[in-house]
Amino acid sequence: MTMRWDVTLAIIAMGVVTYLCRAGGYAVLRAVETPPFIDALLRNLPAPLFAAYVAIALSKQDLAAALASIPCAAAHAKWGNFGLSIVVGVAAMAALRWAGM
């Protein structure tokens, strides 16, 4: 299998554009003094976004997914770690599926 040069060039160009968008945001935030409201917004935005993604996903699932979200939420409430919460939720879902739900 050979890779076409135009496809390779498109992939590289998309990677460069993605990098520039991310680096540009960091450069702007380092160069400009942000107001306290923006600082608070950037600090607290990940949790509501994660909750919105989970709520949308749960609305399209069955009872097992709703039950698996309970230990996931409990793990996050106890330890405050999103990664650990995801692992606990996936493990709970796998256990429920294995049990036949």
C-alpha positions as CSV (number, residue, x, y, z in Angstrom):
1,M,0.0,0.0,0.0
2,T,1.4,3.4,-0.9
3,M,0.5,6.8,0.5
4,R,-0.5,9.4,-2.0
5,W,1.6,12.7,-1.7
6,D,-1.6,14.9,-1.7
7,V,-3.0,12.9,1.3
8,T,0.3,13.1,3.1
9,L,0.5,16.8,2.5
10,A,-3.1,17.3,3.7
11,I,-2.4,15.4,6.9
12,I,0.7,17.4,7.6
13,A,-1.1,20.7,6.8
14,M,-3.9,19.8,9.2
15,G,-1.4,19.0,11.9
16,V,0.4,22.3,11.4
17,V,-2.9,24.2,11.5
18,T,-4.0,22.4,14.7
19,Y,-0.7,23.2,16.4
20,L,-0.8,26.8,15.4
21,C,-4.4,27.2,16.8
22,R,-3.3,25.7,20.1
23,A,0.0,27.5,20.3
24,G,-1.7,30.8,19.3
25,G,-4.1,30.5,22.2
26,Y,-1.3,29.9,24.7
27,A,0.7,32.8,23.2
28,V,-2.3,35.2,23.5
29,L,-3.0,34.1,27.1
30,R,0.7,34.7,28.0
31,A,0.9,38.1,26.3
32,V,-2.5,39.5,27.5
33,E,-3.5,40.0,31.1
34,T,-6.9,38.3,31.4
35,P,-9.6,39.7,33.7
36,P,-10.5,37.7,36.8
37,F,-13.7,36.5,35.2
38,I,-11.9,34.9,32.3
39,D,-9.4,33.3,34.7
40,A,-12.2,31.8,36.7
41,L,-14.0,30.6,33.5
42,L,-10.9,28.9,32.2
43,R,-10.2,27.3,35.5
44,N,-13.7,25.9,36.0
45,L,-14.8,25.1,32.5
46,P,-13.7,21.4,32.2
47,A,-16.1,20.1,34.8
48,P,-19.3,21.4,33.3
49,L,-18.2,20.3,29.8
50,F,-17.5,16.8,31.1
51,A,-20.9,16.8,32.8
52,A,-22.7,17.9,29.6
53,Y,-21.0,15.1,27.6
54,V,-21.9,12.5,30.2
55,A,-25.5,13.7,30.4
56,I,-26.0,13.5,26.7
57,A,-24.4,10.1,26.5
58,L,-26.5,8.8,29.4
59,S,-29.7,10.0,27.9
60,K,-29.2,7.6,25.0
61,Q,-28.2,4.6,27.1
62,D,-30.0,1.9,29.1
63,L,-30.4,1.3,32.8
64,A,-26.9,-0.3,33.1
65,A,-25.3,2.9,32.0
66,A,-27.3,4.9,34.5
67,L,-26.3,2.4,37.2
68,A,-22.6,2.6,36.2
69,S,-22.6,6.3,36.5
70,I,-23.3,6.0,40.3
71,P,-19.8,4.6,41.2
72,C,-18.3,6.9,38.6
73,A,-19.8,10.0,40.3
74,A,-18.9,8.6,43.7
75,A,-15.2,8.2,42.7
76,H,-15.1,11.7,41.4
77,A,-16.7,13.1,44.5
78,K,-14.2,11.3,46.7
79,W,-11.0,11.8,44.8
80,G,-11.7,14.6,42.3
81,N,-9.9,12.9,39.5
82,F,-11.6,12.7,36.1
83,G,-9.3,10.0,34.8
84,L,-10.0,7.8,37.8
85,S,-13.7,8.5,37.4
86,I,-13.7,7.3,33.8
87,V,-11.8,4.1,34.7
88,V,-14.3,3.4,37.5
89,G,-17.3,4.1,35.2
90,V,-15.9,1.8,32.5
91,A,-15.2,-1.0,35.0
92,A,-18.7,-0.7,36.5
93,M,-20.2,-0.8,33.0
94,A,-18.1,-3.9,32.1
95,A,-19.2,-5.6,35.4
96,L,-22.8,-4.8,34.7
97,R,-22.6,-6.1,31.1
98,W,-20.8,-9.2,32.4
99,A,-23.6,-9.8,34.9
100,G,-26.1,-9.7,32.1
101,M,-27.6,-6.2,32.1
